[in-house]
Amino acid sequence: MAEPLIQVRNLKMYFPVGTSLFAKRRQLKAVDDVSFDLFPGETFGLVGESGCGKTTVGRTLVRLYKPTDGQILYRGEDIAPLDEKAVMPYRRRMQMIFQDPYASLNPRMTVSSIIGEPMRLQGAVQDEITARVAELVEQVGLKKDHLNRYPHEFSGGQRQRIGIARALAMRPEFIVCDEPISALDVSIQAQVINMLEELQDSLGITYLFVSHDLSMVRHISHRVGVMYLGHMVELASAQELYSNMQHPYTQALMSAVPIADPDLAEQSNRIVLQGDVPQPIDPPAGCPFASRCRHCMKACTEKNPEMREVAPGHWVACHLMN
Amino acid sequence: MKLLEVNNLNTSFSIGVGTVQAVRGISFHVDQGESVGIVGESGSGKSVTMLSVMGLLPNYAAITADSIRFDGREMTQLSPRELRAMHGSEIGMIFQDPMTSLNPLFTVESQLTEPLRIHRNMRKAQARARALELLRQVEIPNPEARLKQYPHELSGGLRQRVMIAIAVACGPKMVIADEPTTALDVTIQAQILDLLNHLKQTTQTSIIMITHDLGVIASMCSRILVMYGGTICEEGTAREIFYAPKHPYTWGLLNSIPRINGDPEEKLIPIKGTPPDMLMPPKGCPFAPRCRYCMPVCREYMPPRTVLSDTHAVSCHLMHPKAPKVAREV
């Protein structure tokens, strides 16, 4: 297999909560000891429910956050401890597409200045920017006469295209797509997904695709990681994960997806989980899923299970695998 | 038996720059004990349709209808006071976002007992006992403690359960659920859908489910209305819509979602373009500008409703005997 583009090792991202002078500082463990590799040209899907830390992983990888602990090896260089200035050269290789196309575009900037801004920040000259912007709008299926308009004149799908053009501006190797389609209508989602796939085929970009839409993740991803409460609980190729899931949480998550087919929906056996996801603030020891797991054993409440390889490329963190 | 029957409903909003024609001449019915799904994209008029029926739209909305009959009564003839008496007692509503539809300043108990005290004239103790029973019915653990809490102390799933408890408090004949699970995580969504299915079976309440999620529709509804551009473009049983759809828009919707059990290598077939601007809707079929089978007639005239079976009807010019025969590409 090719050399990994990014190796994430024991990544931890804690946020302090509560600012009482006397009480012990509490920590929200958004990402707690997550490791995985990203290979060039692949799409890695990251799924989980709200609050599981999937977005934080994405943001930490492009260094929008400085991780609490752990390594992010970008082509072998650890970018986790770098300061703002030192991380700048990496910024042109890593970009991000955001969830909300309404909030992520500045309403007072024209489309051409939005798309050109990353290049301006990296010190490109105006002629170069104008030429590149013209090329980019074509690439994402917008028209040249859109360039002098403002974001409010566009629909959600078109705005997401503007966001994608901006992400492509610096010819990045790696793009974090943070729920890029969840704010869009069904018929528009497929347009954006097909475009992302075509861009990957022609430019060889690596994607980290963060989403809660399990059917879409299966469609677009080569490999998929499942997160729960800041931990990676299962990781496998998309095909393997969706046909041979091992972790009880993955099984419950997959069975909860409503199937758009009345006959299959009737036959399906849903595993309905009891209760809600616990708080990631000072979580209890042991397996994060223990409180909702059907198979919870004594060991589960005492020790956090380690990731082990149950089949080639298929990793599961569960005491049942012992 | 028909519980709700709507004939030729039109709703428009006058705003500064013109008139938004949100709903344009739609007719449908809901039978007793039936669950009907209304599916469509944002701006297709699915929420406005139900808000018009309920009379919950602001004053600048112009609503006209030949008739809206609910349980034998003509709703267009009712005074606002009579309509209010109906809301919450005979028709319950569940909204999308349980955080904004519950009042943050009142406890669960006061919000849950309010409809009981107003519509059923219950005394405080009696209403409280019924509220406890309702919370148990929607499977909320530890209901005594929950009654005293405020909405911000509950998780999204619990809040939506409280919303459902309020909606069914007075034993309504019909519950309208407007995107009830869109704001929830998929495992919580599964809990809520199970609960709604259970309530439907035990109480024989009719449910109208408004959603954009075809998966939710498939697991909940026996009959489906597909809306586009303020009109119903296709209606039929769940099996007719999913296995024998006839309208190119329905084809487009089904082709643009990946299936959890399908072939992942399969390319999605998106619908080109964007939904119409309802300030200036197209003259003919609203879907014509995005339709790959568009004919000249489609741009000029609204297609008539073609009835294919007792339950299945389509509004598309392709149904005309002289139109070219086209099939859905899969």
Interface residues (C-beta under 8 A of the other chain):
Chain A: E49 S50 S155 G157 Q158 D185 V186 S187 I188 Q189 A190 Q191 I193 N194 H212 L214 S215 M216 R218 H219 A238 Q239 Y242 A252 L253 M254 S255 A256 V257 P258 I259 A260 D261 P262 D263 L264 A265 R270 V272 L273 G275 D276 V277
Chain B: E41 S42 P141 S155 G157 L158 D185 V186 T187 I188 Q189 A190 Q191 L193 D194 H212 D213 L214 G215 V216 I217 A218 S219 A238 R239 F242 Y243 G252 L253 L254 N255 S256 I257 P258 R259 I260 N261 P264 K267 L268 I269 P270 I271 K272 T274 P275
